[in-house]
Amino acid sequence: MEMETYNMDSFIGKTYSDGRGIALAIVGRETEEETEFVISCDDENCDHAEDWCYEEQTSIIFSGRLIAIMVGDDKRFLVDFQDLTEIDEEEFCYGCGQIGCGH
């Protein structure tokens, strides 16, 4: 499963070391704001020591984690994409969100 080709409408599962797991629905991507100062002065003789020589540029970048909600609950999780496994709708319970639940 590749992050670039992942269908955000699919269900994903997170399995824990004891074999249990929960179904999660991806609702978005965690982002961070990154600020950079770039030279905006076009004076060739300037030493760029003054504040007015710089311009602030802000970018929104993807942190690498996804925002997910547990199926059957409204609890939000921040999860690493590498920790997830795509699952079919028949593999989990819509009521409680557990993988392999007998409901």
N, C-alpha and C positions, 0 to 999 in steps of 0.2 A: 504494500500500500504506500503510495507516494503522496506527500503533502500537496504537491502541485496539482495532482489529478483527483484528489479526494472529493467525493460528493458530500457536501455539508448537510444534505438531507438524509443521509444514511445514519443508521444507529451504530454506535461503537461500544465496545465492551472494555472494561478495565478489570483485569484479573489480579487478585492478590496472591501472596506467597502460599496461603493455605488452600488455594484452589477455588475459593469463592470469587464471585465477580458481580459487577453491576453494569447495567446498560445505561449509556449516556447519550444524550442528543447534543450535537455540537450547535452552539448558538452564535459563535463568533470567534474572533482571534484577539488575543491580548496584544495591545500596542503600547509603545512607549514614545514619548516625545524626546527628540534629540535636537539640541541647539548647537549651532556652529557659528563662529564669527569669521566672516570673510572680508578681505580688503575691498572697499568700495571706492577708495580714493584713486583718481586717475592722474594725479600730479606726479610726473616722473622724478621730480626733485625732492619729493616728500620721503621722510624716513619712517612714516606710518607709526609714529609714537603717540599720536593723539587718538582719543576715543572716536572722534568724528570720522576717522579713516576706515572704520569698520562698520559692517552691517550685520545684524543678527538674522540668521536664517534658521527656521525651525522645520524639522521633518518629522513625520509620523512613521515609525518603523515597527515591523512585526517582531514581537519578542521571542517567538518560537513556541509559545504555549497557546493552547486553545481554551476557550470558555465553553464549558459543558454543563448541562443540567441533567441530573439523575432522572430517568424515566420513572414516573409514578410519584415524583416528589418535585419540589422546586428548589432543592439545594444546588447551589452553583459550585463548580470545581474549576480550578485551573489545572490543566493536564498537559503533559508533554506528549506530542504526537507519537513518538517512538514507543510509548507505554501502552498504546491502544491497539485493539484488534477489531476489524470490521466484523459485525455479526448480523445474522438474519433475524427478521422479526419473530420467527418461531422459537428462537433460542432464549428468549427472556420473557418475564412476566410484565405486562403493561401496568398491573396494579401496584407492584412493589419495586419493579426495576431490577430484581435479582435474576442473574443468569441461572437457568436450570430450575427455577421455582416450579412447584407442583400445582399452583393455582389453576 
